[in-house]
Amino acid sequence: MVTAEDYLRQERLAETRSEFVNGEVIAMAGGTLIHDEIASNILGSLKQQLKGRPCKIFSGNVKVRIDKANVFHYPDVSGLCGSVLHHDKVRDAYCNPSVILEILSPSTETYDRGEKFRHYRLLESLFDYVLVSQERVQVEVLTRGSEGLWSSVLYNERSDRFTLRTLDCALTLAEIYEAVEFGG
């Protein structure tokens, strides 16, 4: 059993990334070209839309701390408008994302939809959780309503557009999947 402090100490020196789930350190698999292309497209679009506003968007290199679950995850993309609540003085993890986007792969989809989402739902700051397929044009947007209930909308046309309300930004599937070539 590893403490969160021990994990952070090791993680900050490590050459590869690992997540931390309540005492267990879990090595992360490497990404694919499609995964990276999709993440770059999302980051680029959101960065452009947030220019000049008091908002931040982070890549998959920034950890999110979920105190209630004793967890550190690396979302593929996360962000917020307003002040960042850092986990500690090192400032490589934060605790208050309002938006998290995960790019699904066959090996992570069940985890991202299940246990990881259960962890993320414990973040009172989180209102949009977006699951992006890397196997086909498909995005599922899960949104926390005013009474704390989550609803889901599935998009699968390149012309589809959705809004991340806490960032006041919109993304089209055409932007997300720009220049992405699916295999097989």
N, C-alpha and C positions, 0 to 999 in steps of 0.2 A: 504494500500500500504506500503510495507516494502522496505527499502533501502538495497543495497548490503552490506553495512557496518553493518546494524542491523542484516541481515541474518547471516553474518559470526560470529558475536558476539554470537548469539543464537545457531548456528550450532556447534560452538566449545565447547559449554557446554552441548549439547544435547546427550541423550543416544541412540537415533535413528537418521538415516540420512534423510535429506531432500535436494531436489534440489531447485534452485532459478531461476525463469524465469521472468525477467523484473518486479519485485515488488511482485511477487507471490511465496510463499513457498509451495512446493509440497512434501508431505511425500512419501518416497520410500517404496515399498513393500519388504517383506523379500524374500530371495532367496530359491531355492530348492536344493536338494542334487545333481541333475543332473547339474544344473547351476554351482554350486560350483566345481564339478568334472571337468567340461569342462574348467572353468576359471583356475583351478589349473594346468590342462594339458597344456594349452596355456602358462601360466606364466612360468612353469617349462621348457618347450622347449625353449622359447625365452631367458630366463635367462641363460640357458646353452650355447646357441649360441652367446650371447652377452658378455660372460665372457672375461675379458681382453680388452674390447673395451670401448671407451668413450660414451657409450650408457646407457640409463636407461629404465626400464620397470616397470610400476606401476600397482598395483591391483585396484580393485574397491573402495578402501578407499581413493583415492586421487582425489580431485576435479580438473576439468578443467574450467578455466575462459574464457568466450568468451565476451570480452569487447563490440564488435559491437552489440551484442544482449542483453547485460546486463543479462548474464546467468552464472550460475555455474551448471555443470553436473558432475555426477560420472560415467565415463565410466567403463565398466567391466574390461578392460585392455587398457592401453595406453602407449605410449613410444616415444622416440626420440633418436637420436645420436647428441651429442654436448651439449651445455650448456642449463640448465633448466632456463626458464624465470619465476620466481616465481611471484605470484600476489602481495604478500606483505611479510613483515618480518617474519611472522609466518611460511611460507613455507609449507602450507598444500594444496595449490592450485597452478597450473601452467597454463601458457598461450600459450605454443608452442608445443603441441604434433604433431608428424608427422604421427603417426599411432593410430587409435582407433578401438577397437574391442568391439562389443556389443553382448551379448548372448540373443537371442530373446526368449520371452515367449508369450503365447497367449495374455496376458494382456498388453504387452509392444511393440509387433511387429509393430503395426501401428504407434505408437509414435516414435520408433527408426528409422523407415524407412522415416517418414514424418518430423514432426516438429523438432525432435532432429537432424536429418541429415541436415535440413536447418540451424540450429544453427552451427553445426560443420563445414559446408561448408564455413562459414565466417572466419574460422581460416586459415590464409594464409600459416601456417606451415603444415597443414594437407594434406597428399597425399594418404593415404590408410585408408578406412573405411570398416571394415569387420563385416558382420552380420552372426552370428553363430546360427543355429537352435538348440533348446534343445529337439525337438520332433522327429527329424529324422537326418540322416547323410546328412547335407546340409550346405554349406557355400557360401555366396555371397561376392565377393571382389569388392568393388567400388574403382576406382583409378582415381585421378586427372591427366589429361594429361598436356602436355607442354603449351597448349593454355587455360588451366583452365577448360576444359570440362571433365565431369566425365563419365567413362565407367564402365560396370559391367560384371563380369564373374561369372557364377554359377557352383559350384562343388558339386557332390553328390555321389562320389565313394570313398571308404576308401583309395584307391590307389592314388587319386588325390593329387596334390602338387601345392602350390602357393607360390609366393615370395612377401615379404614385402620389396619393393625396398629401401625405405629410411633407413630401419634397416639392409638391406642386409641379411635377414634371410628367411628361407623357413619353411613352416609348411605342414604336410600331414594331411588329414582328419583322418587317422589311429591314429596319435598322439593326435589330438584334441579330438577324441571320444574314446580313450583308456579306457577300463573298464567301459564305460558308458552303462547302461542297460536301454533301453527305455521301458516305461510302455505300457500296453494294447496291 
